[in-house]
């Protein structure tokens, strides 16, 4: 479940992101409120996974809305171009093995809202759907070449091209979707 075929084109990347978004929406909608909000030991609840993904996607979308000349001033242009999906996936897996974890605003256990459980799930689902649409529009506004030249900093993986950040987002979303599905099976 949530296996990702490495996208070879921007169109395939957008399609994979959108498809995964729909799959996660269906999974979350099918969960009971207890499943959605409960934790297993130290492991995040599905609600916390979803909050984490919404925050991460929002940060990328916000970064992609910065005018490209400002990104260039801050992070320079990539001289090497983009790595592959597989290379980005390996980089992330290695960072996790080395103890990398969410912190700061990306840690969904900090400042968790505590409204009524059904209202929180509805809010998170609306935010999830909006985040997916916003990211897709942001990708569509970028010229193909700029995805491989413009860079920004990832909080765990360092400076990456925008395409690499999108590859990361696709794999990251699938990684957390698998955790949500595991919680469902537990």
C-alpha positions as CSV (number, residue, x, y, z in Angstrom):
1,X,0.0,0.0,0.0
2,X,1.2,3.5,-0.9
3,X,4.1,2.2,-3.0
4,X,5.3,5.0,-5.2
5,X,6.5,4.5,-8.8
6,X,9.4,6.9,-9.3
7,X,8.0,9.8,-11.4
8,X,10.1,10.6,-14.5
9,X,8.2,13.7,-15.6
10,X,6.7,16.7,-13.8
11,X,3.2,15.6,-15.0
12,X,3.8,12.1,-13.4
13,X,5.0,13.8,-10.2
14,X,1.8,15.9,-10.0
15,X,-0.3,12.9,-10.8
16,X,1.4,10.8,-8.1
17,X,1.0,13.6,-5.5
18,X,-2.7,14.0,-6.3
19,X,-3.4,10.3,-6.3
20,X,-1.7,9.8,-3.0
21,X,-3.6,12.8,-1.6
22,X,-6.9,11.1,-2.6
23,X,-5.8,7.7,-1.1
24,X,-4.9,9.4,2.2
25,X,-8.2,11.2,2.3
26,X,-10.1,8.0,1.8
27,X,-8.1,6.2,4.5
28,X,-8.6,8.9,7.0
29,X,-12.3,9.2,6.2
30,X,-12.8,5.5,6.8
31,X,-11.3,5.5,10.3
32,X,-13.3,5.7,13.4
33,X,-12.7,8.8,15.5
34,X,-10.9,6.6,18.1
35,X,-8.5,5.2,15.5
36,X,-7.9,8.7,14.1
37,X,-7.0,10.3,17.4
38,X,-5.4,7.5,19.4
39,X,-1.7,7.0,19.8
40,X,0.2,3.7,20.2
41,X,2.8,4.4,22.8
42,X,5.2,7.0,21.5
43,X,3.9,6.7,17.9
44,X,1.9,9.5,16.4
45,X,-1.8,9.2,16.0
46,X,-3.1,9.4,12.4
47,X,-4.3,12.9,13.3
48,X,-0.8,13.9,14.2
49,X,0.6,12.4,11.0
50,X,-1.9,14.4,9.0
51,X,-1.0,17.6,10.9
52,X,2.6,17.0,10.2
53,X,2.0,16.5,6.5
54,X,-0.2,19.6,6.2
55,X,2.5,21.7,7.8
56,X,5.3,20.2,5.6
57,X,3.3,20.7,2.4
58,X,2.3,24.2,3.5
59,X,6.0,25.1,4.0
60,X,6.9,23.9,0.5
61,X,4.0,25.6,-1.1
62,X,4.9,28.9,0.7
63,X,8.5,28.5,-0.4
64,X,7.4,28.0,-4.0
65,X,5.4,31.2,-3.8
66,X,8.5,33.3,-3.1
67,X,9.7,35.1,-6.3
68,X,12.4,33.0,-7.9
69,X,14.9,35.9,-7.9
70,X,14.6,36.1,-4.1
71,X,15.2,32.3,-3.8
72,X,18.3,32.7,-6.0
73,X,19.6,35.5,-3.7
74,X,19.1,33.4,-0.6
75,X,20.1,29.9,-1.8
76,X,21.8,30.4,-5.2
77,X,21.2,28.3,-8.2
78,X,22.0,24.6,-8.5
79,X,25.0,23.8,-10.6
80,X,24.4,20.1,-10.5
81,X,20.6,19.9,-11.4
82,X,18.3,17.5,-9.6
83,X,19.0,14.1,-8.3
84,X,16.5,11.3,-9.0
85,X,13.5,10.3,-6.9
86,X,15.5,7.2,-5.8
87,X,18.4,9.4,-4.6
88,X,16.2,11.7,-2.6
89,X,14.4,8.7,-1.1
90,X,17.8,7.2,-0.1
91,X,18.9,10.5,1.4
92,X,15.8,10.7,3.5
93,X,16.0,7.1,4.7
94,X,19.6,7.7,5.7
95,X,18.6,10.8,7.7
96,X,15.9,8.8,9.5
97,X,18.4,6.0,10.3
98,X,20.8,8.6,11.7
99,X,18.1,9.8,14.1
100,X,16.5,12.6,12.1
101,X,13.0,13.5,13.3
102,X,10.5,16.3,13.1
103,X,11.1,19.3,15.3
104,X,9.8,22.8,15.8
105,X,6.7,23.6,13.8
106,X,6.9,20.2,12.1
107,X,6.4,18.3,15.4
108,X,2.6,17.7,15.5
109,X,2.8,16.8,19.2
110,X,3.6,20.4,20.1
111,X,0.7,22.8,20.5
112,X,-1.8,20.2,19.3
113,X,-5.3,21.7,19.1
114,X,-7.8,20.1,21.3
115,X,-11.3,20.8,19.9
116,X,-14.0,18.2,19.8
117,X,-12.6,15.1,18.0
118,X,-15.0,15.1,15.0
119,X,-14.5,18.9,14.5
120,X,-10.7,18.4,14.5
121,X,-10.9,15.6,11.9
122,X,-13.1,17.7,9.7
123,X,-10.7,20.7,10.1
124,X,-7.7,18.5,9.3
125,X,-9.4,17.0,6.3
126,X,-10.3,20.5,4.9
127,X,-6.7,21.6,5.4
128,X,-5.4,18.4,3.8
129,X,-7.5,18.9,0.7
130,X,-6.6,22.6,0.5
131,X,-2.9,21.8,0.9
132,X,-2.9,19.3,-2.0
133,X,-4.7,21.8,-4.3
134,X,-2.4,24.6,-3.3
135,X,0.7,22.6,-3.9
136,X,-0.5,21.4,-7.3
137,X,-1.2,25.0,-8.4
138,X,2.2,26.1,-7.1
139,X,3.9,23.3,-9.2
140,X,1.9,24.3,-12.2
141,X,3.2,27.9,-11.9
142,X,6.8,26.9,-12.2
143,X,8.7,26.5,-15.5
144,X,10.1,23.1,-15.9
145,X,13.7,24.3,-16.0
146,X,13.4,26.3,-12.8
147,X,12.5,23.1,-10.9
148,X,16.0,21.9,-11.5
149,X,17.9,25.1,-11.0
150,X,16.2,26.9,-8.1
151,X,17.1,25.7,-4.6
152,X,15.8,26.0,-1.1
153,X,16.8,24.5,2.3
154,X,15.0,21.5,3.7
155,X,15.2,21.4,7.6
156,X,16.6,17.9,7.7
157,X,18.2,17.3,4.3
158,X,19.8,20.6,3.6
159,X,19.8,22.5,0.3
160,X,17.9,20.8,-2.5
161,X,16.5,21.8,-5.8
162,X,12.7,22.4,-6.0
163,X,12.3,19.2,-7.9
164,X,14.1,17.3,-5.2
165,X,11.9,18.9,-2.6
166,X,8.9,17.7,-4.6
167,X,10.3,14.2,-4.8
168,X,10.9,14.3,-1.1
169,X,7.3,15.5,-0.5
170,X,5.9,12.6,-2.6
171,X,8.0,10.0,-0.7
172,X,7.4,11.7,2.7
173,X,3.6,11.7,2.1
174,X,3.7,8.0,1.2
175,X,6.0,7.3,4.3
176,X,3.4,8.8,6.6
177,X,0.5,7.3,4.8
178,X,2.0,3.9,5.5
179,X,2.2,4.8,9.1
180,X,-1.4,5.9,9.2
181,X,-2.4,2.6,7.5
182,X,-0.3,0.6,10.0
183,X,-2.2,2.3,12.8
184,X,-5.4,1.2,11.1
185,X,-4.3,-2.4,11.0
186,X,-3.0,-2.4,14.6
